[in-house]
Amino acid sequence: MDQKTIAWVSYLTIIGWIIALVTYNSSPDKSSLAKFHLRQVFGIFATGFALYIAMIMLIVIMPFFFFLYPLIGIAIFILWILGLVAAVNGEEKPVPLLGDFYQKTFTFIS
C-alpha cells in the first residue's frame, strides 16, 4: 500500500485507522503524509469521543443542553470530511482549529 492510500484509508472508521497504522509501521518507506493523516484522524476520533462523553455528563446534569448533541456530531463530521479530502488530494493540510494541536500532541505516531 502506498503512503497516499494509507493516508485516506486511515479515515475509514477506527478499523481503517488500525489497518493504516499497522501498514504504515510495517512499511520500509515512511512518508510524512501518512504520519500526518494518522495523527489527524486519531485526534478527530479522540476529540469526538471526549466531546460525546462530556455531552452525556452535561445532559444528565442539565437536560436542556440536549440540542447541542447533534451539533457535535456535525462538527466532527465536517472535520472528518475536510481531513479526508486533504488525504485524497495528497495534502498535509491540518483540520481547522485543532489540526496543529494534533500534530504536536500525538507524537507517539511516528
N, C-alpha and C positions, 0 to 999 in steps of 0.2 A: 504494500500500500504506500503510495507516495505521500509526502507531507501535507499537501493541499487536501487530499482526501481524508487524512487523519484529522485535519482541522475541522472540516464540515461534518464528519461523522460524529465528532465529539458533541455536537449539538443535538443528536438524535437520541433523546432520553438518557437516563442515567446508565442504562446498559450500553448505549452507543459510546458514552463517555469512557466507561471502563474498557471497552474494546479498543477505543482510540488510545487510551493511556497505555495499555499493555502493548499494543502495536508500536507506539512511539518509543517506549522503553526498550523494546527488543530490536528496534531499528538501529543499524550502524551509523546512519547519517541523520542526526537530529537537527531539524531546522528550527529557526526561531518562530516561524509561522505556526507550526503545530503546537509548540510550547505556549505561545501567546494565547491561542484559542483554547487550549486545555485549561489554562488559568482563568480565562474569561468565563467559560462555561461553568467551571467549578464555583466561581464567585456568584454567578447568576443563580445556580441551584442553591447555594448556601444562603444567599440573600432571600430568596423566595421562601425557603424553609423557615428561616428566622422570623421573617415578617408574618408568615402564617401562624406560627406559634404565638407570637406577640399579639396578633389579632384575636386569636382564640381566647387568650387570657384577658384581653381588654373587653371582648364581648361578654365574657362571663361576669365581669365586674359591672360593665355598663352596656347593656344590650343595644342601646341607641347607636353605637358605632358599627352595627352590622352592615350598614350601607357601604362602609369602606372595604369590606371583604372582597367584593368583585373588582374594585379598583386596583387592589394589589395584584390580583391575577392579571389584569390587563397590562399593568405597568411591567410586570415580569415578562409577559408575553412579548411586549414591544422590545424590551432589552434582548430577549432571545432572538427575535426576528432580525434586529439590527446586527447582532453578532453573527448570526448565520449568513446573512447577506455578505458581510465583510469576509467571512471564511470562504464562501463560494467564489468570491472575487479575488481571493488570494491577498487580501489586505490585512495589515496589522493595525486595525482601527479599533480603539477601545470603545466599549459601550459608554453611553452618556452617564455622567455623574460618578459612577463607581469604577469604571474600567481601569483607570490608572492605579486606584487603590488595590484592585485585584492583582495587578502585576507586581506591586510592591509587597503585598501580603502573602500570596500563595507561592512563595519561592521554593517550597518543597517539590513543586513540579518543575524539574529541571532536566 
